[in-house]
Every structure is written in C-alpha cells, then in structure tokens.
Amino acid sequence: MDIKEYFARISYRGSYDKPDLATLTDIFQHHIRAVPFENLSIHCGESIELDLEATYKKIVRKKRGGWCMENNHLLSWVLTTLGYDVTLLGSKVYVPEYDTYADEIDHLLLKVELGDKSYIVDGGFGMAYQMWQPMELTSGPDQPQTPGVFRFLEESGVWYLEKVKRKQWVPNQSVSASHNVEKEVCRRVYLFTLQPRDIEEFRARNAHLQTAPDSLFVTKSICSLQTADGIRALVGWKLTEIKYDYKDNMDLVEIRILADEEVEKTLKEKFNITLDKKFVPINTSRLSLF
C-alpha cells in the first residue's frame, strides 16, 4: 500500500505535508469524484471484504469503487498515514419507506480532530446525500454545500444528520419514479454516537447487507459518482444525472433507462469501471435513493 499510488488513483496533485482542513477537504473531494459508491460486486457474484489490503487493491489498483465500509476504511488509512487524528464511528441509516432508522449500525463514517474542532468525514454515502466537504461536528447551524444544506442535531448524546433538499426539475417525467420528491423538503440521513468503533465491529453487518434478501444492496445494483457540479448514478438500468442548483435554486434531474447492451459501456464511460465478472443489474426495491 502506497499513498502516492492512492493519490494517482484520485488524481490528487496537491501538497499533503500539512494535515489541515484545506488539505483534508481537497483530498476528500478528489476521492468522491474519482471513487464511485457502488455495490456491483454483489451482482457479479463476488464478496465484499473488509480487509484493508483487499479494499486498497480493489479501489486503487483495479479502479473500482465500494460502499461505506470500503471507502471510509480506505480513507481512514489515508488520513492516518498523513498524520490526521481519525476515529471510526458507526451510524444507523434512516429508511424513509418505514420512517425509522436501522435497528443496528449499518454505516461507517469518520471523525477527524483538527485543533479544538471535530469534523465528520464521510466519503461513502453516495447518491444525492453525499457530503462534499468535511462537516464541523456542531449541533444546529446550517452547513451549506453544493449538494444542499446539511446540518447536525444532537440530542442526549445522539447525533442526527439531515439534508435540506432543493426542488427538482425532471424534464423526462415519464421515466421518473412517482415518489414524493416534491413533498420532501428535508431528508434525515442517519444517526450516530461518538463511541469509537473498530473495523471488526462492522464485519457481521458487512456480511448481512450483501446476503439478506431484504437488504437494499441485494435488491438494487447501485453505482454513483460525484461530479464537478452534481452526481451521476446507475441504479439497475436507470441512469440518473443531476446538476445541482441548475437554475433558481433548482436541481436538474435527467433520467434515462438503459438497454442491457448499454450497461457495461455506461459503467466504463461514466464511472470508469470495468468489471471482471458478468454483471446482472437489479432494481426491485421501491425505496428512493434521491
């Protein structure tokens, strides 16, 4: 494992001799624009491992992406290598279709200490709820970013992340899911505590999420990547491209349904992903990721 090889993977050419907020933000943004959030291994008959060297080989050498336990585990190694004070945290993701949070910790995120401030760094949530810069761990204030306004709320030691959404303009309404995008102004994202975690604590959940019949990651094949001005995502056969704040505080959402023969080419051209094994797209869950 070589930090310079990782930097080449994310096309980072900046300095890294000073572990400050500016460097952290720059590296983080390069990561989320180069490394997709994806669960394609599950739909290629491969298993997702939590071994750091396996994750490094997959993301850095094979130019793949990963889900939270891969992306943020790798980021924790990167930031620790550069001298940052990093702690692994666990969160429970909000499930809008049931209006509740997961029963068990199912998401890995990072806390980074810089001077007298703490920041949450999460490069593994993907889709439209991916933060674009580290968020100061403070309860209440809005923290505006390009994807929308994020904020933390703390209550009795439990921290809640939520995102205020813009309105969406969807020119091709015929292929848009008929979920409540217009009604939903603020989306809860996840809750977490500041209890330090070890990667071993995620091993059982990592296995469960890629095998349980009702797991979102089993019922949907997902690949999303942040771009310079928005995001692109392939969920099943549906390719969605969002341009943030396109006009009048509104996001442009363009949707296209791909034919089977277009999927592989789209993964290569839009996400820079080439798969070793046969990929079988799936999208049987009604849960909206936007």
Buried (B, 14 or more C-beta within 10 A) or exposed (E): BEEEEBBEBBEBEEEBEEBEBEBBBBBBBBBBBBBBBBBBBBBBEBEBBBEBEEBBBBBBEEBBBBBBBBBBBBBBBBBBBBEBEBBBBBBBBBBBEEEEBBEEBBBBBBBBEBEEEBBBBBBBBBBBBBBBBBBBBEEEEEBEBBBBBBBBEBEEEEBBBBBEBBEBBBEEEEEBBEBEBEEEEEBBBBBBBEEEBEBEBBEEBBEBBBEEEEBBBBBBBBBBBBBEEBBBBBBBBBBBBBBBBBEEEBBBBBBBEBEEEBBBEBBEEBBBBEBEEEBEBBBEBEEBBB
